[in-house]
């Protein structure tokens, strides 16, 4: 099964497609042009879309035939915007949505890269003295021992990290365990706040995206909460949903859950009172993005410090281990 396109590739595709439709280019011609301009991994799929549209199928039906390539949110937005006559608006909104996700993913990877390099370098450097002494015949230490203690240690750390991630992913997708696991992750210093703030940003962006595509506010809230990566947000909305349908303001219903930040409640309440909820959601979306970016900057500032601390501890342990035989010999000499 082909891999799903990255958010960066999808953002470029939606921006180009939406811009051409907005300029009055027919859909068939726009897809034909995109076959030569989009990123290479997407060209074959665009060709399939073009063939389906040439046969008379709407774009949303052609995209629905490839569910493993396009996310459910994308398929919903394209279907509603195409049927409502605001196809270009839906495509451009999807472009902005995926562009935001791509930039978020890039920032997170960039924040993790330097600490990872420091850790890998430290593991290899810490064992170099043993390797040199082994090559000089001072101790019994071969290349195989060096590779086992360096590459083996890194493989073990990577394996344990992978298992931990998969375990939490499984818990986050298991009813009855998902909310507890999400609350635990949220309590983890640095990482927990970043994860929640990013999920909140995506939840707000999804609501705004659905409203721009023509969804009613209740439908937008329902769908965004079903697709949010945070079970805590989804559970909080399920708690607030009966109040909303009971004619309680959305802001008041969300506030009653105690999960959503006060600034989200204030922005939403202002939009309801002023009758300009669309404008307030746009500002709230930017505010939420700035919030998780601040969390990311905080994490970025602390990750190198944590890496340095762990590296220093690791090197100290290796030095103690290296000197242990010398200390033992010295102790024996004193005893004699």
C-alpha positions as CSV (number, residue, x, y, z in Angstrom):
1,X,0.0,0.0,0.0
2,X,1.5,3.4,-1.0
3,X,2.5,5.7,1.9
4,X,0.2,8.6,2.7
5,X,1.7,11.9,1.3
6,X,3.3,14.2,3.9
7,X,1.5,17.3,5.1
8,X,4.1,19.4,3.2
9,X,3.3,17.7,-0.1
10,X,-0.4,17.9,0.5
11,X,-0.1,21.6,1.4
12,X,1.6,22.4,-1.9
13,X,-1.0,20.3,-3.8
14,X,-4.0,22.0,-2.2
15,X,-2.5,25.5,-2.6
16,X,-1.7,25.0,-6.3
17,X,-5.1,23.3,-7.0
18,X,-7.1,26.0,-5.1
19,X,-5.2,28.9,-6.7
20,X,-5.9,27.6,-10.2
21,X,-9.6,26.9,-9.4
22,X,-9.9,30.4,-7.9
23,X,-8.4,31.9,-11.1
24,X,-11.1,30.2,-13.2
25,X,-9.1,27.3,-14.6
26,X,-11.4,24.2,-15.3
27,X,-10.9,21.3,-12.9
28,X,-9.7,18.9,-15.7
29,X,-7.1,21.4,-16.9
30,X,-6.0,22.1,-13.4
31,X,-5.4,18.4,-12.7
32,X,-3.6,18.0,-16.0
33,X,-1.3,20.8,-15.0
34,X,-0.7,19.5,-11.5
35,X,0.5,16.2,-12.9
36,X,3.7,18.0,-13.9
37,X,4.1,20.5,-11.0
38,X,3.2,18.6,-7.7
39,X,5.8,16.6,-5.8
40,X,6.9,13.4,-7.6
41,X,5.3,11.0,-5.0
42,X,1.9,12.6,-5.7
43,X,2.0,12.7,-9.5
44,X,0.7,9.2,-10.1
45,X,-2.2,9.8,-7.8
46,X,-3.1,13.1,-9.4
47,X,-3.1,11.3,-12.7
48,X,-5.7,8.8,-11.3
49,X,-7.8,11.8,-10.1
50,X,-7.6,13.4,-13.5
51,X,-8.7,10.1,-15.2
52,X,-11.7,9.8,-12.8
53,X,-12.7,13.5,-13.4
54,X,-12.4,13.0,-17.2
55,X,-14.9,10.1,-16.8
56,X,-17.3,12.5,-15.2
57,X,-16.8,11.8,-11.5
58,X,-16.7,14.7,-9.0
59,X,-13.4,15.3,-7.4
60,X,-14.6,14.3,-4.0
61,X,-15.7,10.9,-5.3
62,X,-12.4,10.4,-7.0
63,X,-10.6,11.2,-3.8
64,X,-12.9,9.1,-1.7
65,X,-11.8,6.1,-3.9
66,X,-8.3,6.6,-2.4
67,X,-9.0,6.6,1.4
68,X,-5.4,5.4,2.2
69,X,-3.9,8.5,0.5
70,X,-6.2,11.3,1.8
71,X,-7.3,11.8,5.4
72,X,-10.9,11.6,6.4
73,X,-10.9,15.4,7.2
74,X,-9.6,16.2,3.7
75,X,-12.3,14.0,2.1
76,X,-15.0,15.6,4.1
77,X,-13.9,19.2,3.4
78,X,-13.5,18.6,-0.3
79,X,-16.9,17.0,-0.6
80,X,-18.7,19.8,1.2
81,X,-16.8,22.6,-0.5
82,X,-17.2,21.1,-4.0
83,X,-21.0,20.5,-3.5
84,X,-21.5,24.0,-2.0
85,X,-19.8,25.8,-4.8
86,X,-16.8,27.0,-2.7
87,X,-14.3,24.5,-4.0
88,X,-11.4,26.9,-4.1
89,X,-12.1,28.1,-0.6
90,X,-12.0,24.5,0.7
91,X,-8.8,23.7,-1.1
92,X,-7.0,26.8,0.1
93,X,-8.2,26.2,3.6
94,X,-6.8,22.6,3.4
95,X,-3.5,24.0,2.1
96,X,-3.2,26.3,5.1
97,X,-4.2,23.5,7.5
98,X,-1.5,21.1,6.1
99,X,1.1,23.9,5.9
100,X,0.6,24.6,9.6
101,X,1.0,20.8,10.4
102,X,4.1,20.5,8.2
103,X,5.7,23.5,9.9
104,X,4.9,22.0,13.3
105,X,6.4,18.7,12.4
106,X,9.5,20.3,11.1
107,X,10.0,22.4,14.2
108,X,9.6,19.3,16.5
109,X,12.1,17.3,14.4
110,X,14.5,20.2,14.5
111,X,14.2,20.4,18.3
112,X,15.0,16.7,18.7
113,X,17.9,16.5,16.2
114,X,20.7,18.2,18.2
115,X,20.1,16.3,21.5
116,X,19.9,13.1,19.6
117,X,23.3,13.8,17.9
118,X,24.8,14.7,21.3
119,X,23.6,11.4,22.8
120,X,24.9,9.3,19.9
121,X,28.3,11.0,20.0
122,X,28.6,10.7,23.7
123,X,28.0,6.9,23.6
124,X,30.7,6.4,21.1
125,X,33.2,8.8,22.6
126,X,32.8,7.4,26.1
127,X,34.0,3.9,24.9
128,X,36.9,5.2,22.8
129,X,39.4,4.9,25.7
130,X,38.6,1.2,26.2
131,X,39.0,0.7,22.5
132,X,42.4,2.4,22.4
133,X,43.6,0.4,25.4
134,X,42.3,-2.8,23.8
135,X,44.2,-2.1,20.6
136,X,47.4,-1.4,22.6
137,X,47.0,-4.7,24.4
138,X,46.5,-3.2,27.8
139,X,43.1,-4.7,28.3
140,X,41.0,-7.4,26.6
141,X,38.7,-5.2,24.6
142,X,38.0,-5.9,20.9
143,X,36.1,-4.1,18.1
144,X,33.2,-6.4,18.6
145,X,33.0,-5.3,22.3
146,X,33.1,-1.7,21.2
147,X,30.3,-2.1,18.7
148,X,28.2,-4.1,21.2
149,X,28.5,-1.5,23.9
150,X,27.9,1.5,21.6
151,X,25.6,0.4,18.7
152,X,24.0,-2.2,21.0
153,X,23.3,0.4,23.7
154,X,21.8,2.8,21.2
155,X,19.7,0.0,19.6
156,X,18.4,-0.9,23.1
157,X,17.5,2.7,23.9
158,X,15.8,3.1,20.5
159,X,13.9,-0.2,21.0
160,X,12.8,0.7,24.5
161,X,11.7,4.2,23.2
162,X,9.8,2.6,20.3
163,X,8.1,0.1,22.7
164,X,7.1,2.9,25.0
165,X,5.7,5.0,22.2
166,X,3.7,2.1,20.8
167,X,2.4,1.2,24.2
168,X,1.1,4.7,24.8
169,X,-0.4,4.8,21.3
170,X,-2.2,1.6,22.0
171,X,-3.5,3.0,25.3
172,X,-4.5,6.2,23.6
173,X,-6.6,4.2,21.2
174,X,-8.2,1.9,23.8
175,X,-11.5,3.0,25.2
176,X,-11.4,3.2,29.0
177,X,-7.6,3.8,29.0
178,X,-7.3,6.6,26.5
179,X,-8.2,9.5,28.8
180,X,-6.1,8.3,31.7
181,X,-3.1,7.8,29.4
182,X,-3.6,11.2,27.9
183,X,-3.9,12.9,31.3
184,X,-0.7,11.1,32.4
185,X,1.2,12.3,29.2
186,X,-0.1,15.8,29.9
187,X,1.5,15.7,33.4
188,X,4.9,14.9,31.9
189,X,7.1,18.0,32.1
190,X,7.8,19.9,28.9
191,X,6.5,17.1,26.5
192,X,3.1,16.9,28.0
193,X,2.3,20.6,27.6
194,X,3.6,20.6,24.1
195,X,1.5,17.6,23.1
196,X,-1.7,19.1,24.6
197,X,-1.1,22.6,23.1
198,X,-0.5,21.1,19.7
199,X,-3.6,18.9,19.9
200,X,-5.6,22.0,21.0
201,X,-4.2,24.0,18.0
202,X,-5.2,21.2,15.6
203,X,-8.7,21.0,17.2
204,X,-9.3,24.7,16.7
205,X,-7.9,24.6,13.2
206,X,-10.2,21.7,12.3
207,X,-13.3,23.6,13.6
208,X,-12.4,26.7,11.6
209,X,-11.7,24.5,8.5
210,X,-15.0,22.8,8.7
211,X,-16.9,26.2,9.2
212,X,-15.1,27.6,6.1
213,X,-16.2,24.6,4.1
214,X,-19.9,25.2,5.0
215,X,-20.4,23.0,8.1
216,X,-22.7,24.2,10.9
217,X,-21.0,24.9,14.2
218,X,-22.4,21.8,15.9
219,X,-21.2,19.6,13.0
220,X,-17.8,21.2,13.0
221,X,-17.4,20.7,16.8
222,X,-18.5,17.0,16.5
223,X,-16.2,16.2,13.7
224,X,-13.2,18.1,15.1
225,X,-13.6,16.3,18.4
226,X,-13.9,12.9,16.8
227,X,-10.6,13.4,14.9
228,X,-8.6,15.2,17.6
229,X,-5.4,13.4,18.7
230,X,-6.1,14.2,22.3
231,X,-8.6,11.9,24.1
232,X,-8.9,14.5,26.9
233,X,-10.2,17.1,24.5
234,X,-12.6,14.6,22.9
235,X,-13.9,13.5,26.4
236,X,-14.3,17.1,27.5
237,X,-16.4,17.9,24.4
238,X,-18.5,14.8,25.0
239,X,-19.2,16.1,28.5
240,X,-20.0,19.6,27.1
241,X,-22.1,18.4,24.2
242,X,-25.4,17.9,26.0
243,X,-25.1,21.4,27.5
244,X,-24.5,22.9,24.0
245,X,-27.5,21.2,22.6
246,X,-29.4,22.3,25.6
247,X,-29.0,25.9,24.4
248,X,-26.0,26.7,26.7
249,X,-23.4,28.9,25.0
250,X,-20.4,26.9,23.6
251,X,-18.0,28.9,25.7
252,X,-19.8,28.2,28.9
253,X,-20.2,24.5,28.1
254,X,-16.5,24.2,27.4
255,X,-15.6,26.1,30.5
256,X,-17.6,23.7,32.6
257,X,-15.3,20.8,31.7
258,X,-12.2,22.5,33.2
259,X,-10.0,21.2,30.3
260,X,-9.8,24.1,27.9
261,X,-7.5,27.0,28.7
262,X,-9.1,30.3,29.8
263,X,-7.9,32.2,26.7
264,X,-9.9,29.7,24.5
265,X,-13.0,30.3,26.6
266,X,-12.6,34.1,26.4
267,X,-12.0,34.2,22.7
268,X,-15.0,32.0,22.0
269,X,-17.2,34.0,24.4
270,X,-16.2,37.2,22.6
271,X,-17.1,35.7,19.2
272,X,-20.5,34.6,20.5
273,X,-21.3,37.9,22.0
274,X,-20.2,40.0,19.1
275,X,-21.6,37.7,16.4
276,X,-18.2,37.5,14.8
277,X,-17.3,33.9,15.7
278,X,-15.5,33.4,12.4
279,X,-13.1,36.3,13.1
280,X,-12.6,35.2,16.7
281,X,-11.9,31.6,15.6
282,X,-9.3,32.9,13.2
283,X,-7.6,34.8,15.9
284,X,-8.0,31.9,18.3
285,X,-6.3,29.6,15.8
286,X,-3.3,32.0,15.6
287,X,-3.3,32.3,19.4
288,X,-3.3,28.5,19.8
289,X,-0.5,28.1,17.3
290,X,1.5,30.7,19.2
291,X,0.8,28.8,22.4
292,X,2.2,25.5,21.2
293,X,5.1,27.3,19.6
294,X,6.0,28.8,23.0
295,X,5.8,25.3,24.4
296,X,8.0,24.1,21.7
297,X,10.6,26.9,22.3
298,X,10.5,26.0,26.0
299,X,11.1,22.3,25.2
300,X,13.9,23.3,22.7
301,X,15.6,25.3,25.4
302,X,15.6,22.4,27.9
303,X,16.3,19.5,25.6
304,X,20.0,20.3,25.2
305,X,20.4,20.8,28.9
306,X,18.8,17.5,29.6
307,X,21.0,15.9,27.0
308,X,24.1,17.4,28.4
309,X,23.2,16.2,31.9
310,X,22.5,12.7,30.8
311,X,25.8,12.7,28.7
312,X,27.8,13.8,31.7
313,X,26.2,11.2,33.9
314,X,26.9,8.5,31.3
315,X,30.5,9.5,30.9
316,X,31.0,9.6,34.7
317,X,29.6,6.0,34.9
318,X,31.9,4.9,32.1
319,X,35.0,6.5,33.8
320,X,34.1,4.7,37.1
321,X,33.7,1.5,35.2
322,X,37.1,2.0,33.5
323,X,38.9,2.8,36.7
324,X,37.2,0.0,38.8
325,X,39.9,-2.6,37.8
326,X,42.7,-0.2,38.7
327,X,41.1,0.6,42.0
328,X,40.7,-3.2,42.7
329,X,44.4,-3.8,42.0
330,X,45.4,-0.8,44.2
331,X,43.2,-2.2,47.0
332,X,44.9,-5.6,46.7
333,X,48.3,-4.1,46.9
334,X,47.4,-2.3,50.0
335,X,46.0,-5.5,51.6
336,X,49.3,-7.2,50.8
